[in-house]
Structure formats: C-alpha cells, structure tokens
C-alpha cells in the first residue's frame, strides 16, 4: 500500500519555481530518501506533504488523505522532525512530550506507556525531567523523534535528521531509525544531502533544481553509473582528457586536477590502460560507484561543490546583514 | 468548536507552564513596577498631592502599577509568538491538528492567566507597602484584569503574527509599549495636561483600562475619563477595552491565518 502519493506537485514562490512537478510514491514500511543539495526543493516538498505549505499545483495524498482538503486528518496521521529543533527550551523533555500528547488528544494512560517506551528506546528516559536547554544536539534530535512518534503516526518525516551532528551521534541516530522501522512498520520519508546517509534508504529520489532526476534503490542507482569509477592524475590533464574521449571512447570528467571516468570491469581494464596510456600518470585509483558518483553523473556536478557554493553564498548574505 | 476550545486550553496550558518554570521572568515581571512605584513615588508624591488634594500618591499610583504589570505581561505574551517562530516551536504547533484561531485565543487566555498571577502578587504586596485594599476591590479587579490582558495580548499577537525576527522587537517596545504606558495616566493624572497629550491619551485604549482599575480602587469620585462631555464609568470603560480587544484579536487571527 502506498502511504504517500504525489502527482506533479508544484510550488512557486513568486517567479521562483522551487518544486517543478514531482511525482513519486512511498510504500508502507519503507525508508524513502530525498537526496539533493541544499536549495533543491527538499524541504519545500516536505512542507507541502505535511500541510505547512499549500502546493501551487498538483496533488498529494498522505495516508489516504488529501493534503489540501483534509489537512487535519493528514496532520493526525504523520509525525515530523524538522531541520531545526522545534522544542520548547524552557520546558523539560517530559513536558514537551506531554504538550504534544495534549495537542494530539492522546489518552493519558496510553500516553504514559508510549512515552516510557519511546524514551527508553531512544535512551532518554533517565533525563526526562531535565530542561531542554541542558540537552546536546543529538539528544534534542532523539527527543524530537520520540515526540514525532508519540501519536503512532504511519509516516514519519525526517528533514535532514542528522544535520549538524557529529559522526558518532549520526550513526547512533541511524541505528534508532532502523530499529524503529522494524518495530513499528513505519514508513519514513527523509531528506538528506549526506551521500553516506542516503545509503540507509530503501529507495532514493535524487532531486536537483526542484526536479526528480532519478528514483531507484541505492544499488540500482549505482549500477546505472556503468561499472567502476577510475580517478587518474596525469602530467597533462588536457591531453589525457582528449585521448580518453577520442581513443578510448570514454566520458571523462575533470575536477580539482583529477580526471574521473567509468568503465566496466575496472580491475581488468587497469593493467592494459596503465602500460598503454601515452600521457605520464601521476596517480590512479579505482572504486565502486558511490551515490556521489550517481549524483555527478546525473547532474554533471558534485554535490560537495555545491555545498561550498552555498556556504559562500550564505556567508556573503550574513556579511550583508552586518553580522 | 470542540477542537477550538481544546486548542485554546492546550496552548494556554503551555503558556502558564512556561511562565511558572521561568523564575527569572516571574521575578523581573514585578520588580520593575515596584521600582517605578518607589522612584515615581519619591519624585511626584508631593506634586500630586497639590494637584489632587486629599489623594495620597501611593493610593493613586498603585492601581496604575498593577495595570502596568498587566500591560507589559500581556503585550509581551502576545509578541512571544515571534519567539516561538524563531526558536522553531511554532512549527510543532502549526503541524499539529490544533485549530489556528484556537492557538491565538489560547495565547491570549494564557496571557490573561499570567496577568492574573502577577496582579495577585502585586495585590499581596499592597498591604506591605501601605496600600489599603478590601476584598471587594480584589473581586472587582479580576474581570477587569482579564479583559485588559486579553485585549492587550491581542495587540501583541497582531504585531507578532507578521513579525519574522526579533530585531523588530526593541522597536515595538519603544514605539508601542512605552507610549501606551506613559499616555495612559499610570503615573500622573491626565486632567490638566497639555491638550495634545490629553487627546492622545483618550485615543489610547489602555487609558480606559487603567481608569476602570483605578475607579475600583479609589471610588468613582476620583477618576473617570471624560470624552465628549461624558464621564466613563467602570463598566463602560471595560466594555470599550473589550471591544477594542475583540477587533484586535480578529485582526490577529486573520493575519495569522493568511500567512501560515
């Protein structure tokens, strides 16, 4: 059964078309990922699916309810963890959860059991009486996950669930998410721009400039890259690129002083290539394709480069504001 | 309707819980009025005695100080919706099945609850600083404080519903709260003030709230705002404040619904 169905969902902000007609379906019990750089339209899509933004065009059905016409039913049936913390810092963890329980009209007895179950699973039970401002980033995120699940939603939305957390905390959060999925038969819709994190998804939609450019399982996406990825550095990169194109019929990509291309059966290709290549090689490497390569192949750019651009853009804006 | 009332109480509950948890805020909320009382009392005490023979300045000022506490608390509670937005909590509220109108009215009700608690503290202090108070006065004050605080928090909500950042906050303090406070007759009687001051104060709805509170404290001979030759009684003033409050609240709900 499909818990989320999106048909040609569009969102325009003035002249800017942030989401340009995305269509996809999420199955029950599946972890579905939206992978793309910042500003690709991931959060905008989430906001439309969870009724915080009205779509400009198109339609979305969540748990059988229309996100425009049946907002309340949609809201009751989903859980959400936002990109930035959405907790009341002045209250304790328990009080935050209790507020949520009241807002969703959860009966008191059920709330107590559920609260204990979730807080124990997310390892926060011992600290439930502490104020949120004493919590670390990872603890806050875990508490928000607990809160999002308090009312037994069928779909949990996670918007960049590990943004700004250190690697250990990130992997811990992932263990929790996987355990949850197993226990609750929950569908999880998540967005991320971390490639390694997207590997945890059952299926991934790669999104760029508001459009889905590919949608499949991580393995199949990687297979589609076409073999193994070889990275070389040479004494004359320009010449090497020309040669690779003309004589080897490959599609090399140049970035940061290195050349990348994909070949089938890389291990067998290498010995002959190394002895026969006319330009002097400085280094050579081979790896199985990663989602990074998938993104590169689909969009022609690396997601990391874009991140750097984004950061610079942000810094410039901060300076303009006089920070 | 059921969801509306439910939303209202859930939000009001959180406002009150937050207030009780936040000790510094609770403390600061009545230190400032008391400071004003002491300083203005020392500065104006004699002057007022000359202007209004037979009225003790402390007796005159105290109801105003109670009203000032209500004013500050309520507008701030309303504007606190900006904080909720900035710190993300508003998202948690907006994505829940709570009713939008109920959320705002809950904020206003919460503000009224907080204002009552603070006023109660002020009234407990009253005998200590030498202000005489009867049980009848206290009972009469409760509805007035509720009306005044709901109306003023509606003003805060109307301002906050559109505001995106805290930067505008200081501006609001300076352009809205302080003028409303000084132009309301909290610190000095407005009879005999310059005409422009008198006109401004009569436009200010807070004036009527304070006047009603003062009448309950001191009896109707002392106060009473006169507009177009008519002197406003307690009930008339209260209704006027209520009316303004309802208009502001409807405006706030409209503005809030329109953009979220």
Interface residues (C-beta under 8 A of the other chain):
Chain A: X50 X51 X52 X72 X75 X76 X78 X80 X82 X84 X85 X86 X87 X88 X89 X90 X91 X95 X99 X100 X102 X103 X104 X105 X131 X147
Chain B: X3 X6 X7 X10 X13 X14 X17 X18 X21 X22 X87 X88 X89 X90 X91 X92 X93 X94 X95 X96 X97 X98 X260
